Amino acid sequence: MRRLPRRAIAYLWAAPVSLPALAVAVLGVATGARARISGGILEVGGGMLRPLLTRGVPGFPIGAITLGHVVLGASEIELTESRAHERVHVRQYERWGALFPFLYAAASLAALVRGRSAYAGNRFERQAVSGDRRTA
């Protein structure tokens, strides 16, 4: 019984990021993407998401990205291969809510200042790569 309110709070806390991502997910499905709910998380892969993610940021193709409780993937294969990694990001959103994108950007900037990669040096990415169940 106690888990239900806690779960609802987690969804509400991440909703400012999840809701806009739902609009992108709908566009993906309208252009041939496949959608499924896995563990309470909406995963959408394929369709117009492939070019959007893989070519949207020049020089940095994205296989999958988590936005609150929505995971957008270039393909279903990308979603499957990155599921454990993206689940860590979902937990990070559940902890930090709408602040998470700003914290993530700050962590990337801090990594760059230290001479590291904005992605590989980002503490949130290092945590997701390690599969750490704690949230940064």
C-alpha positions in Angstrom: 0.0 0.0 0.0 2.8 2.5 0.9 4.5 2.0 -2.5 1.5 3.3 -4.5 1.7 6.9 -3.2 5.5 6.9 -3.4 5.3 5.7 -7.0 2.7 8.3 -7.8 4.9 11.0 -6.3 7.8 9.8 -8.5 5.7 10.1 -11.6 4.5 13.6 -10.6 8.0 14.7 -9.7 9.3 13.7 -13.2 6.1 14.8 -15.1 7.5 18.2 -16.2 10.0 16.3 -18.3 7.9 13.2 -19.1 4.9 15.1 -20.5 6.8 17.0 -23.3 8.5 13.7 -24.1 5.1 12.1 -24.6 4.4 14.5 -27.4 7.6 13.3 -29.1 6.7 9.7 -28.5 3.3 10.3 -30.2 5.0 11.7 -33.2 7.3 8.7 -33.2 4.4 6.3 -33.2 2.6 8.3 -35.9 5.7 7.8 -38.1 6.1 4.0 -37.5 7.8 3.8 -34.1 6.9 1.0 -31.8 5.8 1.7 -28.3 5.6 -0.4 -25.2 5.4 0.0 -21.5 8.1 -1.8 -19.5 8.2 -1.5 -15.7 6.0 1.5 -15.8 8.2 3.3 -18.3 7.1 4.2 -21.8 9.6 3.0 -24.4 9.3 4.2 -28.0 11.7 3.3 -30.7 12.0 3.8 -34.5 10.1 5.9 -36.9 11.1 9.6 -37.1 13.0 9.0 -33.8 15.9 7.3 -35.7 17.0 10.4 -37.7 16.1 12.8 -34.9 18.3 11.0 -32.4 21.1 9.7 -34.6 21.6 13.0 -36.5 20.0 15.6 -34.2 23.3 16.5 -32.5 26.1 16.5 -35.2 28.9 14.3 -34.2 27.0 12.7 -31.3 24.5 10.1 -32.4 22.1 9.1 -29.6 20.9 5.5 -29.5 18.4 6.1 -26.6 17.5 9.0 -24.3 15.5 9.1 -21.1 13.2 12.0 -20.4 11.4 11.4 -17.1 9.5 8.1 -17.5 9.8 8.1 -21.3 12.7 6.5 -23.1 13.0 7.4 -26.8 15.2 5.1 -29.0 16.5 5.1 -32.5 15.2 1.6 -32.8 13.8 -1.2 -30.7 17.2 -2.9 -30.7 18.7 0.3 -29.2 16.0 0.3 -26.5 16.7 -3.3 -25.6 20.4 -2.9 -25.5 20.3 0.2 -23.4 17.4 -0.7 -21.0 19.5 -1.2 -17.9 21.4 2.0 -18.5 18.3 4.0 -19.2 16.6 2.6 -16.0 19.4 4.3 -14.0 18.5 7.6 -15.7 14.8 7.0 -14.8 15.8 6.6 -11.2 17.8 9.8 -11.4 14.7 11.7 -12.7 12.7 10.2 -9.9 15.2 11.7 -7.4 15.9 15.0 -9.0 12.7 15.6 -11.0 12.7 18.6 -13.4 16.0 19.7 -12.0 17.8 16.7 -13.5 18.4 18.1 -17.0 20.0 21.1 -15.5 22.1 19.0 -13.1 23.1 16.8 -16.0 24.2 19.8 -18.1 26.2 21.1 -15.1 27.9 17.7 -14.7 28.8 17.7 -18.4 30.2 21.3 -18.1 32.2 20.3 -15.0 33.6 17.3 -16.9 34.7 19.6 -19.7 36.3 22.0 -17.3 38.3 19.1 -15.9 39.4 18.1 -19.4 37.1 15.1 -19.7 34.4 14.2 -22.1 31.0 15.9 -21.6 29.4 12.4 -21.9 31.9 9.9 -20.5 33.1 12.3 -17.8 29.5 13.1 -16.6 28.9 11.7 -13.2 25.3 10.7 -14.1 26.5 8.8 -17.1 29.3 7.1 -15.2 26.6 6.0 -12.7 24.4 4.7 -15.5 27.2 2.9 -17.2 28.1 1.1 -13.9 24.4 0.2 -13.4 24.6 1.7 -10.0 21.2 1.3 -8.3 21.8 4.5 -6.1 21.1 7.8 -7.7 23.9 10.4 -8.0 
